């Protein structure tokens, strides 16, 4: 029983470290075939979870050749894309189904 208590204490001590180690999260919205915000600023060298909410009724594809990511987001749904860690620079993305209006950039500083 003593060993069980010690194991539990070690696990509980690690919980704050696990929460601290979680990837930061940013939101991106698709509405009226446009991304909001059109610019996302993230720190260099960090992994980011990008939660994309498609508020339109039709699907859209988040695509970025410079980030090496493609993800179709069904209408009225959400999806998550992980990006990074990245070097400083500008990384463009588009909504492949509506490239004329759905455009944005990730700015890494």
TAQUI-V816147 format. One record per backbone hydrogen bond with DSSP energy under -1.0 kcal/mol. CO is the residue of the C=O (numbers start at 0). NH is the residue of the N-H. If there is no record, write none. Layout:
BEGIN
CO|NH + CO|NH
END
This chain:
BEGIN
0|4 + 1|5 + 2|6 + 3|7 + 4|8 + 5|9 + 6|10 + 7|11 + 8|12 + 9|13 + 13|17 + 14|18 + 15|19 + 16|20 + 23|48 + 25|50 + 27|52 + 28|35 + 29|54 + 33|30 + 35|28 + 37|104 + 39|106 + 41|108 + 42|45 + 47|82 + 48|25 + 49|80 + 50|27 + 51|78 + 52|29 + 55|75 + 59|72 + 60|95 + 61|70 + 62|93 + 63|67 + 63|68 + 68|63 + 70|61 + 72|59 + 76|53 + 78|51 + 80|49 + 82|47 + 85|44 + 88|107 + 90|105 + 92|103 + 93|62 + 94|97 + 97|100 + 97|101 + 100|102 + 101|94 + 103|92 + 104|39 + 105|90 + 106|41 + 107|88
END
